[in-house]
């Protein structure tokens, strides 16, 4: 489904559809995680270098209504993406 103009959501690093992260934040951001729910609503989360994958996955899953049984898969995905980008 195409992206919507819904406001972005996420545990602590919400990103508005039309905003750019501040320059200082750019240096900390590893990647942006996007999740599209069954209604087509897209939630976004900025993942920072010092984030704990378990903590942000649990918070993001709770806020987005992602079933608990999928949190471990989300943690794994976040960990893999972080490993790719950490220098």
N, C-alpha and C positions, 0 to 999 in steps of 0.2 A: 504494500500500500504506500502511496506517496506520503512524504512528511506532512504533518499538520502544523498549524500555527498555534498549537496549544503551548502554554508556558512549559518550560523545562522543569523537571524535578530531579531531586537527588538528595542524598543524606546531608551533606554540608557544603557542597560546591555546586550550587545551582547555576546553570548557564542559560541565559535568555536566548531565544532563537536569533535575535538581531544584535546581540552584544558580542564583544570580543573581550577575552581575558585581559587584565591589566598586564603591562610589560613585566613587572616583577613576578606575576603569577605565571607568565609564559615559561619562565625558566624552571618552574616547579612542575608544570603539567607534563605528564608522560603521554596521556591519550585521553580521548573522550569516548566514554562508553554510552551507547545508545540502545534502548530497548523499546520495541514496539509491542504493545499489548494487543489482545484479541479485538479490541474496539478501534485499533489503529492509532491510539494515542502514543506519542513518543516521549520517553523520559530520557534525560541526558545527565551524565555524571562526569565531571572532570576527575581523573585519577592522577594524584600527585605522587612524586618520588617517595615521600615518607609515609604514604598511606598503608594501612594494614589491610591486606586483601580480605581477610575473614570479617573484619569489622565493617568495611564499606560494602561488602557483598550482602551481609545480613541486613544492614540499614537500607540499602537500595532495594533489596527484595521485599522488605516490609513495606516501604513507601510505594512500591510499584505493584504490590499484590502478587508477587512471584511466589509460588508455592515453596514451602520449606524444603521439599524433597529436591529442589533444583538449586539450592544455595551452594552445595558443594561443587556442582558443575560451574556455577558462576565464579566461585573462589578460584577454581582451577584456571578458568579462562583469564581472569584478571591477573593471576600469578604469571601465566605464560606471556601475556602481553607486557607485563612489567619487566620480565626478564629480557625480552627483545629490545627494550628501550633504555634500560639502565646501563650507563656507561661506566 
